Amino acid sequence: MIANVWADPEHVDETISTCRFAQRMSCVANEAVVNVKQDSEKLVRELK
């Protein structure tokens, strides 16, 4: 995740909110899975 923040005091509330959100998102665990293309005829045979 990339969190974009501003150093401008005018945007300090948004910057703090963004940093808190990024911190919460760093705790999220996920696992990538590769999609496998299957032959439709083979799939039909397996399901019968």
Secondary structure, DSSP 4 states (H G I P E B T S, - for coil): --------GGGHHHHHHHHHHHHHHTT------------HHHHHHHH-
